Amino acid sequence: MKRTDNQIIVIFGGRGDLAMRKIVPALLALHRQGLMPAGYAVLATGRSKITDEAYREEIRNALKEPDNGDNGNDLSAFLSAFYYTDIDPSVSGDYNTLPDKLEMLRQKSGSRGNTLFYLSVPPELYRVIPRNLALQGLNNEGDGWKRMIIEKPFGYDYASAVALNKILLEHWNESQVYRIDHYLGKETVQNILVTRFSNGIFEPLWNRNYVHHVEITSSESLGVEMRGAYYEGAGALRDMIQNHLLHLVGFIAMEPPSSMDSTSIRNELVKVFDSLRPYKNKEISRMSIRGQYTSAHVRGEWQKGYREEDNVNPTSMTETFAALKLHIDNWRWGGVPFYIRTGKRLPTRVTEAVIHFKPTPHYLFSGENVCDGCNQLIIRIQPDEGILLKFGMKIPGAGFKVKNVNMDFHYSDLAVERIPDAYERLLYDCMNGDSTLYTRSDAVLAAWRFLDPVIKAWRNDHSVPLYGYPAGTWGPEHADDLIEEPELTWRYPCKNLADDGVYCEL
Ligand code: BG6
């Protein structure tokens, strides 16, 4: 493993939820694997005035680690690299002391000028912080590299994403900007590329000649929880589809890159996004479904409807469920529909892609021997991470009775102790200057460009209905109408990869 450059990591929003739940635990995991640089410091920023010690204590509490034995010592060593400074990110003058603070930490940690800025802040600050840093010369790479990680959402629609990009690139180079989509940090998402490109058996079938359709689901059983204010302005389309689900489409649909380097992979991803067939206004109500959860009893517990959640408008039109049918107009995928759906307060938390292969050209086994659900390859992103192939086998005995059987691989069988969290991989990559799993500006813009007509229609055209669906169900029943053939429906996955249907463990 390459030794990571000594560096300073600056976290804007250092006391926030994301920092405490994801960023700091990821740094701790890297520290425990010996993957942090020999010399480094973490400078967290926030509006309130607290001391370094108080901040370290907050982290200690958030990590909920036992504070004794080896673990305690290990944690104390880790915490000693953390510092805190108060900055109101929107006040330029507050940045004046930052260069000196960084210089002091550089000397302490022996890290030259290498600096990673992590913007874990509300999106309106993405326009402000990069400029203020640049005014202090902190974008200048003369004394060492400078990189900036930006959380989603990158923009609100195509026009706002273009504007944000322009502001950013006034002071920073594209190569310095790391737009994060945590789905790309998931092992199982990266494994799509390995499954496809390290095995000769899939490639010949991976195209319009053999694939009937592709289905991608990302369902969550939770509602919007404490994020009503953010979610009201986002909705499922912006929150999940514009980034996570379109990236899954990209990895499933892309051509083999010429090599596994960042530029080659990102070039292929953009080609997929550029090939998405633009929606015509008049077809949007046929090609998209939106829904919003309503109150219901779920497994014995009463769950609020979306409009009753905190910080949500009681007449809100924000969608908590979104499903789209899309086409990729290129030689590989011409004529193959992709169906994608996501929603909150669905029966279970599952993300998976299902490649539905075409049936045999002439089916020989009739009547009850039709093999329902055969010819499917299921790539399970989470939970019960793995891959499952469904096909028909003969039931022993007289005649030709066909049964749908499974051949499956579960990550848990690999006997690796754990699957690393996405943030671990992504932080490590950025610390090492590898942008492969970060989104390039052309890809972000292409994704927004594709979704813009849907965003506009859902906002302006009331002929596109917003269906209610009871919490704990699979979204509006109309979502089945997206799928062209009347006998086909979505797969209804369960917690366990091998199960599906109505009677499964959720
Ligand atoms: C985030 C969304 O990007 O992804 C959340 O903002 C969503 O609303 C989350 O819950 C889902 O991520 P995961 O890794 O739990 O599938």
Residues whose N, C-alpha, C, O or C-beta is under 5 A from the ligand:
A	BS01	BG6	D239
